[in-house]
Amino acid sequence: MIIEAPGLKGLKSDLAHLDEVTTKLGFVRWQWEYTRATYDFKMEDKASKSVYFLRVNTRVESGKLESPYAVLYVEDTYIGRETFPHGLDYNSPIPENILKLSKQKLDQLRNELAE
């Protein structure tokens, strides 16, 4: 499911700063290739014993991803439930507490990148 993050989509940052900010907020740069990278934040719902991931997609605007000076911009953000053995189900209902935490994390990310 796409999760709305007002003011985050389209923000730009160099790779070094983006990595620093996302790491500080608990995200991990998980998937990456030459022109895009995703940052994932893991959340566990104790009631259902399910694991959810908040995924922030970014794309290179200039430079190469290996360079700390590459400029990336934020694309859509998604949230999905972890499936066995690996993968995310983006169509599962998301518990309210997980949605609330996701929105808080996205607000923090937006604030850090907008400075």
ZIBEL-V591796 format. One record per residue. N is the residue number from 1. OMEGA is omega in whole degrees, -180 to 180 (999 if undefined). Layout:
# ZIBEL-V591796
N OMEGA
N OMEGA
This chain:
# ZIBEL-V591796
1 174
2 178
3 -178
4 179
5 -176
6 177
7 -179
8 -178
9 180
10 177
11 -178
12 179
13 171
14 -174
15 -178
16 -180
17 179
18 177
19 -179
20 -178
21 -178
22 178
23 179
24 -179
25 176
26 177
27 176
28 174
29 -170
30 180
31 174
32 177
33 -172
34 -174
35 -180
36 176
37 174
38 178
39 -175
40 174
41 -176
42 178
43 179
44 175
45 -176
46 -178
47 -178
48 -177
49 178
50 178
51 -180
52 177
53 171
54 -175
55 177
56 179
57 176
58 179
59 -179
60 174
61 179
62 -179
63 178
64 -173
65 -180
66 -177
67 177
68 -179
69 177
70 179
71 179
72 173
73 -177
74 175
75 -179
76 175
77 -176
78 171
79 -179
80 178
81 178
82 176
83 -179
84 -1
85 175
86 -180
87 180
88 175
89 -177
90 -178
91 179
92 173
93 -178
94 179
95 -177
96 -180
97 178
98 176
99 -180
100 178
101 179
102 -179
103 176
104 180
105 180
106 176
107 179
108 179
109 178
110 -179
111 180
112 -178
113 -178
114 -178
115 999
